Structures are given as structure tokens and as C-alpha cells.
């Protein structure tokens, strides 16, 4: 009897671990990263339901609210859902969901597979895990494996890698979309602020898109004007410049674009998609 009871308990644990409800209560992996959430995924009618934020941030979809309806947009795809309704719209065409979106703990829960596959992702259930693979970013006909992000401080620098495809695509598109007119290289530019020469630029960050082998496919550097001089000495100098290292060409850029890109990096870090490669900050 003593041998039978542990065997029964072990079998019971295995049964729970292999059930859909158990799988849904584990963090979902997107592009190999376990995504945490304050509201756990769960199953409804055999469908995995996830907080809307998981979709909006980690799959690269923009979210708009209007009269209890939520619209998700990514590239040319637009999906409209309504809480407590199976009716949905996909690029203007009516579709029916297997399960209704609903609100739990002030979070909108949506069907993962429908949303992910609608936006071109692959969803798999294996070994009690839910995995989502998004489409890789392609630059110059080369698939991007990771974005290497580097910034420096007074006493050192930090190099990180970002492997979330949706984040990398959003950052790359922001560079391309906000790239301004071509300009000449500034007289002085460096990681360190030059407070001796008016019109000097300090590098804020370096963004290097890498292929499968770790080779650079495309690199952008963002620079900001050093404001350590009277305003009259800085007249005519752009506030922000972009250096396309792949083209070896400078462009006008904007503070808003710089900040929006940084916000995407911050969101990736918050959700676990950033990995520190080196840190020499004292």
C-alpha cells in the first residue's frame, strides 16, 4: 500500500501537468522568451485566453479603444473585437470567435491563437507550454536574428541584445519612417560630450541589427546636440542627428523619434526580451 499511494499521487500530478488548464497557467513564450503578466493566461472553451497587453506589446499590434470595442492594427491588418461577444471584424470582414473576449482584474482577455495567427504568428502547444513564433524582421533580404543595443555612461557602457521580432521591426520601421534629409557630418561627435566645441554631438545609443551569424545587417547611431553653450552659439544646429553607419551617411532626426524608439526598448526590457552582453559601468 505504501508503494501504491506515491504512485497514485505521481500519476495525478502528471495528469494535471498535461491538462490544458495547467498549460495555460504557465507563462507564454514568445520568440523563446517567457512573457510575464499580472493576469495569468487561462483556458475558456479549450482556447487560451491572454491579457490584451501580451498581444499589443509583444506581437507589435497597436490598440485603440472605442465604446467597449478594441481594435488591433499591425501593418495592413486590422481586427476589431468586442468584450462579451463572439462577433469580430478582420479587415472589414465579419468573423466568429470560438470564445468571447472578457474583462478580468481590469484586463481584457483575448483568444491568443486567433490574434497571433491573424498577425502572421505561429502558435504551438507542446510539453505543457504555449509558444508563439513571430515573423522575423528582414532587412536587405537578410533575416535579422537580434538587435544589439549599446549605450554609454560616464564610467562605462552597456551592450544588450534584443531578440523579440516585433520589437526589432518596430524599432527599424521607426528609423526608416523618421529619417530626415541628408546632412553633412558634424564637426565633433563622440560617445563623450565635448563641452569645448559648440555644435558638438554626443552619441545616445547605437542600434545594430544582426543576422544569424552575428554580422551587422544595418546599424543606426543616434546623436543629440550638446547643450553646454549659450543659445546664440547653438543657433542653426539640429537637436538630433541620425548616422546610418551602413550607408556612411548622416540624416536629420527628431527628439520625438529618438524617445519613441527608446520607449520600445524599455518595453522590451520590461517584458524580458533584453539580455545584457556586457556591462562596464563602474
Backbone as numpy.savetxt, mean C-alpha at the origin, in Angstrom:
# Nx Ny Nz CAx CAy CAz Cx Cy Cz
-8.16 -45.84 28.71 -8.99 -44.62 28.71 -8.12 -43.36 28.71
-6.98 -43.39 29.48 -6.11 -42.22 29.54 -5.55 -41.88 28.17
-5.32 -42.91 27.32 -4.78 -42.66 25.99 -5.87 -42.17 25.04
-7.10 -42.61 25.27 -8.19 -42.27 24.37 -8.57 -40.80 24.50
-8.63 -40.28 25.74 -9.06 -38.91 25.96 -8.16 -37.88 25.27
-6.80 -37.98 25.44 -5.95 -37.03 24.71 -6.15 -37.13 23.20
-6.40 -38.35 22.69 -6.60 -38.53 21.25 -7.87 -37.82 20.80
-8.91 -37.89 21.62 -10.16 -37.21 21.28 -9.97 -35.70 21.27
-9.25 -35.21 22.29 -8.99 -33.76 22.37 -8.19 -33.29 21.17
-7.17 -34.06 20.79 -6.33 -33.71 19.64 -7.15 -33.68 18.36
-8.02 -34.68 18.20 -8.87 -34.73 17.00 -9.82 -33.54 16.96
-10.33 -33.13 18.13 -11.24 -32.00 18.21 -10.53 -30.71 17.80
-9.28 -30.55 18.26 -8.50 -29.36 17.91 -8.26 -29.32 16.40
-7.93 -30.46 15.81 -7.71 -30.51 14.36 -8.98 -30.15 13.61
-10.11 -30.61 14.10 -11.38 -30.32 13.43 -11.67 -28.82 13.44
-11.41 -28.18 14.59 -11.63 -26.74 14.69 -10.68 -25.99 13.76
-9.42 -26.40 13.77 -8.41 -25.69 12.97 -8.69 -25.77 11.49
-9.37 -26.83 11.03 -9.63 -27.00 9.61 -10.97 -26.41 9.19
-11.73 -25.85 10.10 -13.05 -25.32 9.77 -12.92 -23.93 9.19
-13.89 -23.49 8.33 -13.84 -22.16 7.73 -13.84 -21.05 8.76
-14.61 -21.23 9.86 -14.68 -20.17 10.88 -13.32 -19.95 11.51
-12.59 -21.05 11.78 -11.26 -20.92 12.38 -10.33 -20.20 11.41
-10.41 -20.55 10.13 -9.54 -19.93 9.14 -9.79 -18.45 9.04
-11.07 -18.06 9.08 -11.40 -16.66 8.92 -10.96 -15.82 10.10
-10.78 -16.45 11.27 -10.36 -15.70 12.45 -8.87 -15.45 12.49
-8.14 -15.97 11.52 -6.71 -15.73 11.43 -6.45 -14.55 10.50
-5.34 -13.81 10.69 -5.03 -12.69 9.82 -4.95 -13.13 8.36
-5.48 -12.32 7.50 -5.41 -12.59 6.06 -4.03 -12.16 5.56
-3.47 -12.96 4.68 -2.18 -12.61 4.09 -2.41 -11.99 2.72
-1.87 -10.80 2.52 -1.92 -10.13 1.23 -0.50 -9.93 0.74
-0.20 -10.51 -0.41 1.17 -10.48 -0.95 2.18 -10.97 0.08
1.78 -12.00 0.84 2.68 -12.63 1.79 2.77 -11.96 3.14
2.02 -10.89 3.35 2.05 -10.16 4.62 0.75 -10.37 5.36
0.84 -10.77 6.64 -0.34 -10.93 7.48 -0.87 -9.56 7.86
-2.09 -9.26 7.44 -2.68 -7.95 7.66 -3.52 -7.97 8.94
-3.16 -7.13 9.88 -3.89 -7.07 11.15 -5.07 -6.11 11.03
-6.07 -6.32 11.87 -7.23 -5.45 11.89 -7.85 -5.47 13.27
-8.48 -4.34 13.66 -9.12 -4.29 14.96 -10.42 -5.09 14.98
-10.93 -5.44 13.81 -12.08 -6.34 13.69 -11.64 -7.55 12.89
-11.71 -8.73 13.49 -11.21 -9.93 12.83 -12.11 -10.35 11.67
-11.51 -10.93 10.63 -12.32 -11.52 9.56 -13.21 -12.62 10.14
-14.34 -12.85 9.49 -15.24 -13.90 9.94 -16.01 -14.45 8.75
-16.70 -15.57 8.95 -17.45 -16.18 7.86 -18.94 -15.94 8.02
-19.58 -15.66 6.88 -21.03 -15.55 6.78 -21.45 -16.27 5.51
-22.35 -17.26 5.69 -22.80 -18.05 4.52 -21.61 -18.60 3.73
-20.60 -19.08 4.47 -19.40 -19.68 3.89 -18.58 -18.68 3.07
-18.73 -17.41 3.36 -17.95 -16.37 2.68 -17.13 -15.62 3.73
-15.87 -15.35 3.41 -15.01 -14.61 4.33 -15.31 -13.12 4.23
-15.68 -12.55 5.38 -15.99 -11.13 5.45 -14.83 -10.40 6.14
-14.43 -9.28 5.57 -13.30 -8.53 6.11 -13.67 -7.06 6.25
-13.00 -6.34 7.15 -13.25 -4.90 7.26 -12.91 -4.20 5.95
-13.70 -3.21 5.61 -13.50 -2.48 4.36 -12.10 -1.91 4.24
-11.50 -1.49 5.38 -10.17 -0.89 5.34 -9.14 -1.84 4.76
-9.31 -3.15 5.00 -8.39 -4.14 4.43 -8.37 -4.03 2.92
-9.54 -3.81 2.33 -9.65 -3.68 0.88 -9.11 -2.33 0.42
-9.56 -1.26 1.07 -9.23 0.08 0.59 -7.74 0.37 0.66
-7.07 -0.05 1.74 -5.65 0.27 1.89 -4.75 -0.74 1.21
-5.04 -2.01 1.37 -4.08 -3.04 0.94 -4.30 -3.56 -0.47
-5.46 -3.29 -1.06 -5.70 -3.65 -2.45 -5.68 -2.42 -3.35
-5.47 -1.26 -2.77 -5.31 -0.04 -3.56 -6.60 0.54 -4.08
-7.73 0.29 -3.41 -9.01 0.83 -3.87 -9.36 2.10 -3.11
-9.91 3.07 -3.80 -10.39 4.31 -3.19 -11.82 4.10 -2.72
-12.17 4.66 -1.57 -13.49 4.45 -0.98 -14.24 5.78 -0.87
-15.51 5.76 -1.29 -16.39 6.92 -1.14 -17.70 6.47 -0.52
-18.20 7.28 0.43 -19.46 6.99 1.12 -20.54 7.95 0.65
-21.78 7.43 0.53 -22.92 8.28 0.20 -24.21 7.55 0.52
-24.95 8.05 1.51 -26.26 7.50 1.85 -26.23 5.98 2.06
-25.37 5.52 2.94 -25.21 4.11 3.31 -24.66 3.25 2.18
-24.29 3.87 1.08 -23.66 3.14 -0.02 -22.16 3.40 -0.01
-21.40 2.39 -0.36 -19.96 2.55 -0.43 -19.50 2.20 -1.85
-18.69 3.08 -2.42 -18.18 2.87 -3.77 -16.67 2.67 -3.71
-16.21 1.56 -4.29 -14.79 1.24 -4.36 -14.32 1.46 -5.80
-13.24 2.20 -5.95 -12.73 2.49 -7.29 -11.25 2.19 -7.36
-10.87 1.49 -8.42 -9.46 1.23 -8.69 -9.27 1.16 -10.20
-8.46 2.08 -10.71 -8.26 2.19 -12.16 -9.61 2.37 -12.84
-9.96 1.48 -13.78 -11.22 1.62 -14.52 -12.37 0.84 -13.89
-12.14 0.20 -12.74 -13.18 -0.61 -12.10 -13.85 0.16 -10.96
-15.17 0.14 -10.98 -15.95 0.78 -9.91 -17.01 -0.20 -9.40
-17.03 -0.39 -8.08 -18.00 -1.29 -7.45 -18.75 -0.52 -6.38
-20.07 -0.64 -6.39 -20.90 0.00 -5.39 -21.64 -1.05 -4.58
-21.50 -0.96 -3.26 -22.16 -1.89 -2.34 -23.05 -1.10 -1.39
-24.02 -1.78 -0.80 -24.88 -1.16 0.20 -25.02 -2.11 1.37
-24.86 -1.57 2.57 -24.98 -2.41 3.76 -26.37 -3.04 3.84
-26.39 -4.30 4.31 -27.63 -5.07 4.47 -28.39 -5.28 3.16
-27.63 -5.36 2.07 -28.24 -5.63 0.77 -27.30 -6.47 -0.08
-27.86 -7.44 -0.80 -27.03 -8.27 -1.69 -26.90 -7.63 -3.07
-27.63 -6.55 -3.30 -27.55 -5.87 -4.59 -26.28 -5.04 -4.67
-25.59 -5.15 -5.79 -24.35 -4.39 -5.99 -24.26 -3.99 -7.46
-23.39 -3.02 -7.72 -23.14 -2.57 -9.09 -21.66 -2.72 -9.40
-21.37 -3.26 -10.56 -19.98 -3.44 -11.00 -19.83 -2.80 -12.37
-19.17 -1.64 -12.39 -19.05 -0.86 -13.62 -20.39 -0.63 -14.29
-21.39 -0.28 -13.46 -22.72 0.03 -13.97 -23.62 -1.15 -14.21
-23.11 -2.36 -14.02 -23.91 -3.57 -14.24 -24.34 -4.15 -12.90
-25.63 -4.48 -12.78 -26.16 -5.03 -11.54 -25.67 -6.45 -11.32
-25.20 -6.73 -10.10 -24.77 -8.08 -9.72 -25.34 -8.39 -8.34
-25.41 -9.68 -8.02 -25.91 -10.12 -6.72 -24.78 -10.76 -5.91
-24.67 -10.35 -4.66 -23.68 -10.93 -3.76 -24.27 -12.15 -3.06
-23.39 -13.04 -2.61 -23.83 -14.21 -1.85 -24.15 -13.85 -0.40
-23.63 -12.74 0.05 -23.82 -12.33 1.44 -23.87 -10.80 1.50
-24.67 -10.27 2.40 -24.84 -8.83 2.52 -23.68 -8.20 3.29
-23.16 -7.07 2.84 -22.23 -6.30 3.67 -22.98 -5.81 4.92
-22.26 -5.67 6.01 -22.89 -5.24 7.25 -21.89 -4.48 8.09
-22.38 -3.86 9.17 -21.53 -3.08 10.05 -21.32 -3.85 11.35
-20.04 -3.92 11.77 -19.70 -4.56 13.03 -18.63 -3.72 13.72
-18.91 -3.33 14.97 -17.97 -2.49 15.73 -17.55 -1.25 14.94
-18.54 -0.63 14.31 -18.31 0.58 13.51 -17.41 0.35 12.30
-17.31 -0.89 11.86 -16.54 -1.22 10.67 -17.46 -1.90 9.66
-17.34 -1.52 8.41 -18.13 -2.17 7.36 -17.44 -3.46 6.95
-18.15 -4.57 7.03 -17.61 -5.87 6.65 -18.09 -6.21 5.24
-17.15 -6.55 4.37 -17.46 -6.82 2.97 -16.92 -8.19 2.57
-17.49 -8.82 1.53 -17.03 -10.14 1.09 -15.66 -10.06 0.40
-14.68 -10.72 0.96 -13.31 -10.62 0.46 -13.16 -11.11 -0.96
-13.64 -12.34 -1.25 -13.40 -12.91 -2.56 -14.00 -12.06 -3.68
-15.22 -11.62 -3.50 -15.87 -10.80 -4.54 -15.06 -9.54 -4.81
-14.70 -8.82 -3.73 -13.97 -7.57 -3.90 -12.59 -7.82 -4.50
-11.85 -8.79 -3.95 -10.49 -9.04 -4.40 -10.45 -9.48 -5.86
-11.31 -10.42 -6.23 -11.30 -10.91 -7.61 -11.80 -9.85 -8.58
-12.71 -9.01 -8.13 -13.18 -7.92 -8.98 -12.04 -6.98 -9.34
-11.12 -6.79 -8.41 -9.98 -5.90 -8.66 -8.74 -6.66 -9.12
-8.95 -7.84 -9.70 -7.86 -8.56 -10.35 -6.93 -9.32 -9.44
-7.36 -9.62 -8.22 -6.53 -10.37 -7.29 -6.92 -11.84 -7.27
-6.02 -12.67 -6.77 -6.26 -14.10 -6.63 -6.42 -14.44 -5.15
-7.49 -15.15 -4.82 -7.76 -15.53 -3.43 -7.66 -17.04 -3.29
-6.92 -17.49 -2.28 -6.77 -18.92 -2.02 -7.01 -19.23 -0.56
-7.55 -20.42 -0.30 -7.75 -20.93 1.06 -6.96 -22.22 1.17
-5.95 -22.23 2.04 -5.11 -23.41 2.17 -4.51 -23.46 3.56
-4.54 -24.67 4.16 -3.94 -24.87 5.49 -4.43 -23.83 6.50
-5.74 -23.63 6.50 -6.38 -22.70 7.44 -5.90 -21.26 7.26
-5.50 -20.91 6.05 -5.06 -19.54 5.78 -5.82 -18.99 4.58
-6.05 -17.70 4.63 -6.64 -16.99 3.50 -5.55 -16.11 2.91
-5.20 -16.35 1.66 -4.14 -15.57 1.03 -4.68 -14.84 -0.20
-4.21 -13.62 -0.36 -4.60 -12.80 -1.50 -3.33 -12.35 -2.22
-3.29 -12.60 -3.50 -2.15 -12.16 -4.31 -2.63 -11.09 -5.28
-2.02 -9.92 -5.22 -2.40 -8.82 -6.11 -1.49 -8.81 -7.33
-1.94 -8.13 -8.37 -1.16 -8.06 -9.61 0.09 -7.21 -9.38
1.26 -7.67 -9.85 2.49 -6.90 -9.64 2.53 -5.64 -10.50
3.22 -4.64 -10.00 3.47 -3.44 -10.77 4.45 -3.77 -11.89
4.19 -3.26 -13.08 5.07 -3.47 -14.23 5.56 -2.12 -14.73
6.89 -1.95 -14.77 7.51 -0.72 -15.27 8.48 -1.08 -16.38
8.36 -0.42 -17.52 9.23 -0.70 -18.66 9.21 -2.19 -19.02
8.00 -2.79 -18.93 7.80 -4.22 -19.25 8.52 -5.16 -18.29
8.88 -4.67 -17.11 9.56 -5.48 -16.10 8.70 -5.50 -14.84
8.49 -6.70 -14.28 7.72 -6.82 -13.05 8.54 -6.32 -11.86
7.91 -5.50 -11.04 8.56 -4.96 -9.85 8.32 -5.90 -8.67
9.39 -6.29 -8.02 9.31 -7.17 -6.85 9.15 -6.38 -5.56
9.84 -5.26 -5.46 9.80 -4.48 -4.22 10.19 -3.04 -4.51
9.79 -2.17 -3.61 10.23 -0.78 -3.63 11.20 -0.58 -2.48
12.41 -0.12 -2.81 13.38 0.18 -1.76 13.30 1.66 -1.44
12.96 1.93 -0.20 12.70 3.30 0.26 13.79 3.69 1.26
14.44 4.82 0.99 15.56 5.24 1.84 15.40 6.70 2.25
15.69 6.97 3.52 15.73 8.35 3.98 16.87 8.49 4.98
17.36 9.72 5.14 18.48 9.98 6.04 18.08 10.99 7.10
18.74 10.88 8.24 18.60 11.83 9.32 19.99 12.40 9.62
20.09 13.22 10.63 21.37 13.88 10.92 22.49 12.88 11.20
22.16 11.79 11.91 23.18 10.84 12.34 23.03 9.46 11.69
22.56 9.40 10.46 22.48 8.12 9.79 21.27 8.03 8.87
21.06 6.82 8.33 19.96 6.63 7.39 19.27 5.30 7.60
18.09 5.18 6.99 17.28 3.97 7.09 16.90 3.52 5.68
17.09 2.23 5.42 16.69 1.64 4.15 15.64 0.58 4.44
14.49 0.69 3.77 13.40 -0.25 3.95 12.93 -0.77 2.60
12.32 -1.95 2.62 11.73 -2.49 1.40 10.24 -2.69 1.59
9.48 -2.30 0.56 8.04 -2.42 0.56 7.65 -3.41 -0.54
6.96 -4.50 -0.15 6.62 -5.54 -1.12 5.12 -5.68 -1.38
4.33 -4.71 -0.97 2.90 -4.71 -1.28 2.66 -4.12 -2.66
2.14 -4.93 -3.58 1.99 -4.49 -4.97 1.10 -3.26 -5.12
0.00 -3.23 -4.38 -0.92 -2.10 -4.50 -0.27 -0.81 -4.01
0.49 -0.88 -2.92 1.19 0.30 -2.41 2.23 0.78 -3.43
3.00 -0.16 -3.98 4.03 0.21 -4.94 3.42 0.86 -6.18
2.29 0.32 -6.64 1.62 0.90 -7.80 1.12 2.30 -7.51
0.56 2.50 -6.32 0.05 3.83 -5.95 1.18 4.85 -5.90
2.33 4.46 -5.37 3.47 5.37 -5.27 4.02 5.70 -6.65
4.18 4.67 -7.48 4.70 4.91 -8.84 3.77 5.81 -9.64
2.47 5.54 -9.57 1.50 6.35 -10.32 1.50 7.79 -9.83
1.73 7.99 -8.53 1.79 9.35 -7.99 2.99 10.11 -8.56
4.11 9.43 -8.71 5.28 10.07 -9.32 4.99 10.45 -10.76
4.48 9.52 -11.52 4.22 9.77 -12.95 3.17 10.86 -13.13
2.11 10.81 -12.33 1.00 11.74 -12.47 1.39 13.17 -12.08
2.29 13.31 -11.13 2.62 14.64 -10.60 3.94 15.19 -11.11
4.59 14.46 -11.98 5.85 14.95 -12.55 5.57 16.20 -13.38
6.26 17.29 -13.06 6.04 18.56 -13.75 6.98 18.77 -14.93
7.23 20.03 -15.23 8.10 20.38 -16.35 9.55 20.05 -16.04
10.32 19.82 -17.10 11.74 19.57 -16.94 12.45 20.85 -16.50
13.43 20.69 -15.61 14.22 21.82 -15.14 15.69 21.40 -15.08
16.56 22.39 -14.97 17.98 22.09 -14.81 18.26 21.64 -13.38
19.35 20.92 -13.21 19.75 20.48 -11.87 20.09 21.69 -11.01
19.72 21.66 -9.74 20.07 22.80 -8.85 21.58 22.87 -8.64
22.05 24.03 -8.20 23.49 24.23 -8.00 24.02 23.35 -6.88
23.20 23.08 -5.87 23.63 22.28 -4.73 22.49 21.38 -4.28
22.79 20.10 -4.15 21.78 19.14 -3.67 22.49 17.97 -3.01
21.92 17.51 -1.89 22.56 16.46 -1.11 21.59 15.93 -0.08
21.98 14.79 0.54 21.22 14.29 1.68 21.28 15.29 2.84
22.38 16.01 2.97 22.57 16.97 4.05 22.18 18.37 3.58
21.56 19.14 4.45 21.16 20.50 4.11 22.38 21.41 4.04
22.52 22.11 2.92 23.61 23.07 2.75 23.07 24.45 3.13
23.51 24.96 4.26 23.01 26.24 4.75 23.94 27.40 4.37
24.85 27.13 3.43 25.77 28.17 2.98 25.40 28.73 1.61
24.63 27.96 0.83 24.31 28.36 -0.54 22.80 28.47 -0.71
22.27 29.69 -0.95 20.84 29.84 -1.21 20.43 29.04 -2.45
19.26 28.44 -2.42 18.81 27.63 -3.55 19.29 26.20 -3.48
19.82 25.80 -2.32 20.25 24.41 -2.14 19.04 23.52 -1.85
19.19 22.24 -2.20 18.10 21.28 -1.98 18.59 20.09 -1.16
17.75 19.67 -0.24 18.04 18.50 0.58 17.18 17.33 0.14
17.81 16.16 -0.03 17.05 14.98 -0.44 16.19 14.50 0.72
14.89 14.39 0.47 13.95 13.88 1.49 13.93 12.36 1.52
13.89 11.76 0.33 13.78 10.30 0.27 14.15 9.81 -1.13
14.52 8.54 -1.18 14.88 7.89 -2.44 13.98 6.67 -2.61
13.37 6.53 -3.78 12.43 5.45 -4.07 12.95 4.66 -5.26
13.38 3.43 -5.00 13.99 2.60 -6.04 13.15 1.35 -6.26
12.52 1.25 -7.43 11.70 0.09 -7.76 12.61 -1.02 -8.30
12.56 -2.18 -7.65 13.49 -3.27 -7.94 12.80 -4.44 -8.63
13.55 -5.14 -9.48 13.00 -6.33 -10.14 13.25 -7.57 -9.28
12.96 -8.75 -9.84 13.10 -10.01 -9.09 14.52 -10.24 -8.60
15.51 -9.73 -9.32 16.91 -9.93 -8.96 17.46 -8.83 -8.06
16.62 -7.85 -7.75 17.07 -6.76 -6.90 17.72 -5.62 -7.67
17.63 -5.66 -8.99 18.20 -4.59 -9.81 17.18 -3.47 -9.98
17.68 -2.25 -10.13 16.81 -1.09 -10.24 16.10 -1.06 -11.59
14.80 -0.86 -11.54 13.99 -0.69 -12.75 13.71 0.80 -12.97
13.44 1.49 -11.88 13.14 2.92 -11.92 13.43 3.53 -10.55
14.08 4.70 -10.56 14.37 5.37 -9.28 13.98 6.84 -9.34
13.32 7.27 -8.27 12.97 8.67 -8.12 13.54 9.18 -6.80
14.08 10.41 -6.81 14.55 11.07 -5.59 13.76 12.35 -5.42
13.31 12.61 -4.20 12.54 13.82 -3.91 13.41 14.77 -3.09
13.46 16.04 -3.53 14.25 17.07 -2.87 13.38 18.26 -2.47
13.69 18.85 -1.34 12.99 20.05 -0.88 13.99 21.19 -0.72
13.51 22.40 -1.00 14.35 23.60 -0.88 14.74 23.82 0.57
16.01 24.13 0.80 16.50 24.44 2.14 16.07 25.87 2.48
15.21 26.00 3.48 14.64 27.30 3.83 15.40 28.00 4.96
16.71 27.94 4.90 17.52 28.55 5.97 18.03 29.94 5.57
17.29 30.60 4.68 17.73 31.89 4.17 16.54 32.87 4.16
16.80 34.16 4.11 15.71 35.14 3.97 14.90 34.88 2.71
13.62 35.22 2.75 12.73 34.95 1.62 13.23 35.57 0.32
13.80 36.75 0.41 14.24 37.43 -0.82 15.36 36.67 -1.54
16.11 35.86 -0.79 17.17 35.07 -1.42 16.66 33.78 -2.04
15.41 33.44 -1.74 14.85 32.18 -2.25 13.79 32.41 -3.33
13.62 33.65 -3.71 12.63 33.96 -4.75 12.96 33.25 -6.06
11.97 32.58 -6.62 12.17 31.91 -7.91 12.58 30.46 -7.81
12.93 30.03 -6.61 13.32 28.63 -6.44 12.08 27.77 -6.12
11.87 26.70 -6.86 10.73 25.81 -6.57 10.88 25.17 -5.19
9.77 24.95 -4.53 9.78 24.38 -3.20 10.24 22.92 -3.21
9.82 22.16 -4.23 10.13 20.73 -4.31 10.56 20.37 -5.73
11.58 19.51 -5.82 12.04 19.01 -7.11 12.06 17.49 -7.09
11.92 16.91 -8.28 11.97 15.45 -8.44 13.11 15.11 -9.39
13.95 14.19 -8.96 15.04 13.72 -9.82 14.71 12.31 -10.28
14.57 12.15 -11.60 14.38 10.82 -12.19 15.77 10.27 -12.48
16.26 9.41 -11.59 17.62 8.90 -11.73 17.77 7.98 -12.93
16.69 7.33 -13.34 16.75 6.44 -14.49 16.95 7.24 -15.77
16.30 8.40 -15.86 16.45 9.27 -17.03 17.61 10.25 -16.87
18.08 10.44 -15.63 19.03 11.48 -15.29 18.46 12.85 -15.66
17.21 13.08 -15.17 16.52 14.31 -15.50 15.79 14.85 -14.27
15.82 16.18 -14.10 15.13 16.85 -13.00 13.79 17.38 -13.48
12.81 17.39 -12.54 11.46 17.87 -12.85 10.93 18.71 -11.69
10.00 19.57 -12.01 9.24 20.24 -10.96 8.34 19.21 -10.28
8.14 19.37 -8.99 7.27 18.49 -8.22 6.50 19.38 -7.24
5.69 18.79 -6.41 4.91 19.61 -5.47 4.98 19.03 -4.06
4.77 19.91 -3.09 4.74 19.46 -1.70 3.57 18.52 -1.44
2.43 18.79 -2.09 1.27 17.93 -1.91 1.54 16.52 -2.41
2.21 16.41 -3.57 2.53 15.09 -4.11 3.54 14.38 -3.22
4.53 15.11 -2.75 5.53 14.54 -1.83 4.85 13.98 -0.58
3.94 14.77 -0.02 3.27 14.34 1.22 2.32 13.18 0.99
1.65 13.15 -0.17 0.72 12.05 -0.45 1.47 10.74 -0.61
2.64 10.79 -1.22 3.46 9.59 -1.36 3.93 9.10 0.00
4.33 10.04 0.84 4.76 9.67 2.19 3.62 9.04 2.97
2.40 9.50 2.76 1.25 8.93 3.48 1.00 7.49 3.05
1.27 7.18 1.78 1.13 5.80 1.31 2.19 4.92 1.97
3.41 5.42 2.05 4.49 4.68 2.72 4.14 4.44 4.18
3.61 5.47 4.84 3.23 5.34 6.25 2.14 4.28 6.44
1.16 4.27 5.52 0.08 3.27 5.61 0.64 1.86 5.40
1.59 1.72 4.48 2.21 0.42 4.25 2.95 -0.05 5.49
3.65 0.88 6.13 4.36 0.53 7.36 3.42 0.13 8.48
2.33 0.86 8.62 1.34 0.56 9.67 0.74 -0.83 9.49
0.60 -1.25 8.23 -0.02 -2.54 7.95 0.98 -3.67 7.76
2.26 -3.41 8.04 3.25 -4.48 8.06 3.94 -4.77 6.74
3.83 -3.88 5.75 4.41 -4.15 4.44 5.83 -3.59 4.29
6.34 -2.89 5.28 7.69 -2.35 5.23 8.64 -3.20 6.06
9.79 -3.54 5.50 10.80 -4.30 6.22 12.11 -3.51 6.23
12.68 -3.33 7.39 13.93 -2.57 7.51 15.09 -3.42 7.01
15.84 -2.89 6.05 17.01 -3.57 5.50 18.28 -3.14 6.25
18.36 -1.85 6.52 19.50 -1.35 7.31 19.08 -0.09 8.04
19.71 0.15 9.18 19.41 1.32 10.00 20.70 1.77 10.68
21.22 2.91 10.22 22.47 3.42 10.80 22.22 4.67 11.63
20.96 4.93 11.96 20.65 6.10 12.78 21.14 5.85 14.20
21.95 6.77 14.70 22.53 6.60 16.04 21.46 6.76 17.11
